[in-house]
Structures are given as structure tokens and as C-alpha cells.
Amino acid sequence: MKKKAEYIFEGNKENEAKLKAVYTELFITEGDMKDVNKEHEILKINDDFKNKKTQDKPINCNDIFTELRKNNEEKIVLTKGVAGIGKTVSVHKFILEWAEGKANQDIHCVFLLPFREINLMTNEDFSLHELLLEFYPELEGLEKTKLYKECKFAFIFDGLDESRLPLNFKSRLLNTVEKKVSVDALFTNLVKGKLLPSALVWVTSRPAAANQIPVQYVGLITEVRGFTDQQKEEYFRKRITDKTQASTIISHIKTSRSLYIICHIPVFCWITATVLQDILSENNAENISATLTEMYIHFLLIQMDMKNQKYDEQEETERTEHLQLNREMILKLAKLAFEQLKKENIVFNKEDLKACGIDASKDTEFTGMIAEIFKREVGLYKTKVFCFVHLSVQEFLAAVHVFICYLNKNMQELQFFFDEPKQIVTLQELLQKAVDKAMESKRGHLDLFLRFLMGFSLESSQNLLKGLITHTEDTTESIRQTTKYIKQEQNKNDISDETSVNLFYCLLELKDHSLYEEIQSYLNSDEHPGRKLSSSMCTVLTYILLNSEKVLDVFNPKRFTSKQEDYKRLVPAVRCCRKALFDGCGLDKTCCETVLSSALQSSNSVLRELDLSNNDLHDPGVKRLSDGLKSPNSKLEILRFIYSCGILSSVLQSSNSVLRELDLSNNDLQDSGVKVLSEGLKSPNCQLEILRLCGCNLRAQSCESLSSALQSSNSVLRELDLSNNDLHDPGVKRLSDGLKSPNSKLEILRFEFQIFDSFFWKLITKNHTVKIYLCYLYAIIVFFFSDFPSVISPLSLVGFCHRYYNHQTLS
């Protein structure tokens, strides 16, 4: 097992490196099964790490089974993550640490069973022991009874997304290691805990395939999130020995609109490092600002350069010649990439290769070009399986194939994009149909392909491909019409958030930054925008804001849209602003659970003021919000919203809370709610200085609770608003006891009173530091002793004065 795990693949066999030497710690979190089958892989590649739920608990890969035991040892661990994110590397790290005696020593045997090899065994029945012997012949001769009764096993099934098993979890129960059944029955019974109930089972999968395991069998779900910002830098500094060059590359990646986010995936880090090192080594710093498509063309050219020197023993030549020399093989690989992408296949057999003119039996085919971007693995029975070094390389080459088919007018290959037979097609038609086709995909398997296809239409990309393509075309008008078409689609309200983001990236790939600049103008201007944004544009605005380092002083979603469903699309922007005004925006508990709480817990949180008043959050949402407020990272000082004094009281008592202003106005708190809240005000941790309880249906009992809080030596309350509550004499009397206390620090008090209230006059004479806002009295006086027209009602004038004096001090 140590031999299996100690090396990792990085590009080609010659680049295999010791895991310990290059391993950079990955960010893995505990998650849940909610909506696991709805996850869109390409959006996660673009956006996952930036929008991660920071309340999720980080997990070390060595502690996977330790965490499972805390939940339910009879169930399995399911780990999800996009292609290239580091799932298999995490598995290898776990195995290596176990094999070297450093972790999980309570486990006697660890068995790694990749699905791409299990797929080769679907036509034959095995007992569990026979299956393991196929993978691990070292078990031969061991006493089976002792082995399966006394030993603790861990089974690791890697790559569920590659599985070709039917996964029939309703199959007949199996409880013996001797009986021969299908491989599918062995797997499903291990997962269900019927076969070897004491065995530990760990399954890895890409997100969209993870739902194939029924939720009732999953005891722990984890997600590999890739590299944090710090880990990205660590990777580049480990891989690039030249410190100056490493710093230059890191600086460039940070300034790129898409590279920095996409580099949380380790394989993208490798491709980016390969390309940028090559560009800098040739002193071509001006070429460093490339589109994603141009980056991958550079990658292809670099790999061919390596091939010519390594296998063909040629000196470095012009890259146009490299493309000419390797043209035949590249076109075969490109055809394979497209044909398999249409089927959503990422692992191929020799028949798949043969259909595209690649002879898998010839070793010469697998030296040279193919060895640099294609992996050949020997599975059971010496059967070979194949895949590209990364899914994105397959999508890139698929786009190469389609663009060359367009140049050669090969309509048979392009028919995939058209419903009706076509004799000839313009580039504009092809690109627009490709947009439509990608938008139809629920899992987004054509999204990155679409971005690459857009990129190939540029003159700069075509010039880089000279030698591979026979001629270039003037695509200026096609690009203009395509950008117009994409923007029309962007303005539709019925497209998904994932599609909105991908179409935005398609525009950047076409080097059209007008949408980006328009969004920036909305964010930079203090004036009301000239037009409301569509739903998809709201998504893009949020996405741009999240992926920039810009921090807004004030973010008011009502500046951009008037639709409640669009307000929710803008909620993630709270991560990037100091003051967020979401009052009356129709938010629900989900917004608190998935966005607001995580924004407060983020280590780089900048949010200081949050208005959530007049939203239907309910207890679960408020509870999750309170978790964020209790975080040591939370910097929120001012909060306005409705609901739940009990939960807020616990927030005020938290040692991490920095809340200084709380507005619970127009909330039906009643006396019982204020009593609970007052307990929080007495806490030595409470830093609340301003409390607004206007119109909360309070009576005398509330005053007694607040009076008790004012008399506490811990209270730091300086301003209290009790206006629009029916307090009467008993309430005022009880409140005055607190105001007379030497511990009271209250400076400003707002409430309504009866003009002849004796306790009010006592209060005035007893405590001169208290400034009373005589809202109603002043309004009446102004009304009767002024020349206001009679059409102004006393009620409207009272309201005006109340709002005005809410911000003014009356001496």
C-alpha cells in the first residue's frame, strides 16, 4: 500500500513525484447531503471556494473515520469534490500515513478499489474474498475465518462518478464473504453495512454523481475544497524554485479576474505554473495577460516542445512547426475529446480510442505528444484505461475539434449543435447554437467547452494555432453579433445563476469587458442606476463583487432591482460591504443559513452594520445568524431585525460579540421577550450601547426588566428608545429606579408620556444627564403655535417630528 500511495502523477510519468515532497495541505470540510445531486460542477470550479460556507468544520484527511465514529460507525463516509480538486491525492495521503504507522493504527487492512478498475469486472461474479484477491494477491494463503472475523478493514472506493455499476441498492442482502455475486451486489452490501458490518467504507465522487448513494447509508459527508489562498501561494513557492519568478507569478494570478479563483483547484495550479514559467523564461512578460483559452494553447505548445526534445531528440524549433509535426495526433485526440464529452465520459477504453483512429496496442502512439496530455493506466488483467490529465484539457481539445470542423466545413461533426440538417453554417450561427446547447445542460458539462470555443474565434488564438489550422478567418463581425446575443441571453430573467456566470466568462473570453465595466459603474456610482438589472445581471454583479477586492461602504440592493427573488441573489454581497441594507427584502431563514452567517464568520469579514428588519427569518434563521454573531471573526456592531430575544440574549453574552447597536423596533416582543433580552444586557461580555425597542407592545413589566439591567454594574447602555409603547405611570416609575442608579450610564431616553405624569417630572429633577425626547409634546406644541396649513393632520406632524428627533438631541 505504501508503494501504491507514495508517488503522485503530475503531467506525465517522468513528472511523477514523491507525495511527501510536493504535497500541499488541502481544505476539506464536513458538509451535508442537502441538494448534493443539484450541484453544478463548472460553477463550483469558478465559485466554490470564494463562496464556501465558512461555518463548515475543517477536517484532516487522516481523521475521516474518527469523525465518522462520532456520528454513526455503521454508515459510510462520502467525499465529494470537482475534477482535479485533490480527492485521489487525499486518499493516497491517508493510505501513506497509515502504511507508515503514523495514523489510524486501529485499522488492520486498507483496500483501495478504484471504480475505473472495478468497471472491468462487471461481467463476472465474485465472492468478496475473490474480488480482493484480484486486487491484492498478497491475501492468498491467509486464514479467511480469522481474517474476516478478527481484522478491522477499511475499503476505499475512489471515483464513483466513473462507475459503470448499476448501483442497485434494493438487491438481495448478502452477509457472507464466500458467496459469489455481482460486483455491484458486493459494493452495495458493503455500503449498506450488511456485508462485514464492522468494516469502514469511504467513497469519493464528483458532486453531480454523489447522490447515487442513498442518504440513509451516509454517516459523514465531506467535501474537498482545494487550496485556500495561503495554500495556493505555498503550492507555487514549492513548485517554482526561483523565488523571484514565483512571486511574479503569484502577483499576476492575484490580479487576474478568473485565474485566482480557478487556481484553488490543484491541477489548474499545475497548468498555470507550467504556462507562466514558460512565458517568463522567454522574457515575454507582455504576453502574461492571456485569456483562459490562450493559456491552454500555450500549455499545448509547451507540452509539444517537451515531446520534441524528449522523444524526437530535436532541438527547440518554432512552435508552428511543432503543431505541424503533431497535427495528426492532436486532431485524433481532439475528436476523441469531443465524442466522449458529448457522452459525459472522462475515462475511455481502447475501443473508444480506435473509433478515433488511435491504436492503443502501439506503444509508439503513447510516446511523444500523447504522453504529455493523456494518461494510460494499467488496471486488472493488464487492461488499459485512458483519460486526459484533467477534465479541462478534454474540454479544451473538444473545442479545438469543433473549431477545426467549422473551418473545414465538416457539417457531419457540427450537426450535434443543430436540430435540422445544415449544409453550411456561419461562425455566428455555430457560436449561438453552442450557447443554446450549453444552456440546456443541467450539469454544465459543456460550459467550459463553450468558453474555449469562444476563445478560439479570436484572431490572437488563431495565430497561436497556426500549423494546426490550415487557414484563419476574419471573425470580427461574428464576434460582435455573438457578444450581442450573449448579452440578450444575460438580460433574460429565466436563466440559472450558473448560466449567468458562464456567459459572463464567455464575454471575457471574447475580450469583451463592456458588461464587466457596466457592472463596475453600477457599483462605483452613488447615484441611482439608470435601469434595473435583470435577475442574471444581479447574479453577475454579486459574482464580480465577490471576486474582486473592492469593499463598498454601503450596499443597498434596492438600487439595482425591485424584485424580492433578485434581492436574494444579491445577499452574498454582504461579504464585501461595511453596511448592508436588506430591510423588507423578503429574505428567509435560508439566506441566514447559507450566506449571512458565513459572511460574519469569515476571517476577512468587513461587515459592520446590517439591516434585516421586516424579513420573515423565523427561529432557525435567527439561530444560524446568532452563530455568526458569536464568531470571533464577526465585526458586526449594528443590527436591525425582527424576532427572537432569547437567541439575541445569548449573542450579547458571548465573549466574541462586538454588537454595539441593536434595533428591534416594531417587533411584538412583549414583556417576556424584554425580560430575556435584559439578561443579556447584564452580562460582563455585553458591549451594547444603543437599544431601540420602538413599537414593541411593551408595558410596565418591561420597564422593570430594563431597570434591573440599567442597575447592573456591567451595563454599558447609553441610549434606549421605548417610544410608541404603552408604559403609563407604573412603567415609568420602575424605569426611573434604574435611571437613578449610580451604575446607570444611560444618556439618551426616548418614550411617550402623559403631560401630567408626576414620575416624569421627578425623573427630570433627579437625573440631569438624561435627555428626554419629547416627541409627541413637541409635535402638539408646534402644531398649535405655528402657521402650518390646516391640511396637515396632527398625526402626520407627530410622525414627522418623531422621525426627525430620532436623530437629534433636544437640550
C-alpha angles and dihedrals in degrees: 000000000000090000091050093051108035097080129055129198117244112175101316142000092271088056095055107131137190108270093225093054098054105021113126116191114257129218108246123174139186112248140163139247095252111133090343092147093052097061116126110217101206093050088051090052090054102035114013102099096042091053098038118146098248092195088070111108116247114235130198111228090235089060096055095109093037089060091045091056089056089058110031124325092199092066132068138253116243117194119191132187140142122270113291094012095120108266095133092042089054090051091051091048090053092049094046094050090048094046091051091052095247101117144014094021092162086075114085100190132023117194121194110202113178114203092224087067095039087057089068092061102054096107097060137060122236139177113234090254092051091049092053091047089057089058099030113028087175087083090069111116097019116127103261097203093054093040097056099034102043105028127084110228131198117195117197115195107191123200109016088176088067094051120122093186117119089232095215104183091179091066122125115288116257124198104165132075091213103062117096115231137145119294087244091059091049092052097045093047091050089051092047090051094238095114112058095349092195093056120107117230127198121184125186124199146160109260100254092055097044094091090070087086108074111241094236091069096051116093097172132016120194132180128213104220097181123225127355116220090266092048091051090058091045090053094052093046091050094047099041111057094189101087095199092050091047091053092049092051093047090050092050093049091051092055095047116100095222109012096070094056096041091051091073082086108081095218091055088052089055094049092045093049091048093052099041093046089054094048093049093046088061091048090243096139090147089065093055094093096075133151118248089258092052090048090056093046088054088049091053091049092049091052091051090049089054090048095052093051097040103040107016095039091225127150117244109287137179111297091232086065090050090057092048092049093049099034097110095051094043091053091051092050091046092053090048090049093053097043092051094041089058087057092043090240120150098172121058139189130217092268090059089052093046091055087061096046098262115133106213092189093066114085089199089067089060098052119074121023099359093055091061100056103017130068124214115193128187111224133178117326087019088284113159125226125185141205140157117265087254137004090243090060089055091050091047094052091044088058089048089055094050094047093049090047088055093050090049092044091236097165094173090069094041094051088091089080098048131069094203125050112267128201096192135003137195122228089245091057092046094050093047092049089048088054090052093047093050091049090055092059111096093195095045096234091150098045100093090038088056092053091052091048090053090049093053091059091068119099090230091058093046090052090054089052096053108134091036095056119049097216142002131229135215100248099172096114093041090052091048092052092043093052088049090051093049091051090051089053090047091057093056116103098212101066122103125254089245092056091047092056094045093049088051089055090048088059091051089049088055087051090244106141097168094106090048091050092046091053089048090053089054090052097043099047121083091201125091110271118252093239139019117256122243119241093260091048089053088056091050092047090054091045093051091048092050093048095050131070092235117127118199120214091213129014116192113174091198088072090068107033143003098211120104093214088056092050087064090054088056096048094092087065088079085085089068105043139070095214124031122188110199098148113149094001097133094248119168139196092279091066089054093047100048107028120009097049093046091048090057092047095049114116090230096044113153099175112127104160129033128180113197098154119144095023125125099236102147125194100297091054093045090047091055090045090052089054087059092048091053092053116112086229095058114110097175111139103166124045130174120183146115129260149038119041092186094062092043091051089059089051092054090051093052115108089221099053116109094178109147102167128039124180115192096159121154090020120133092232096143123186095301092057094050090049090058092044091051090060088062091050089058094055117112087227094056113111097174112139102166125045122177117195100161114159097002098137092251127167139179095299090062090055090055091053092047091046089055090052092049090053091053115106088224097058116111095174111143102167130038127179115198097156120142093030125119098237103148125179099311091052094048091047092054092046092050090060089062093045091055092054116110087225094059113108095179113138103166127042128177124191143124120255142176111262092234096044105139093200090057092057091047088052091053092051097041100050118030093178091070113094112202121209103218093196102157096035093050091047092054092047093049091047096053098039101044138077095242112146114261093242089078107091121219089239095057091046091051090052092049093050092045092054092044096049090045084082101031133074116228109208 
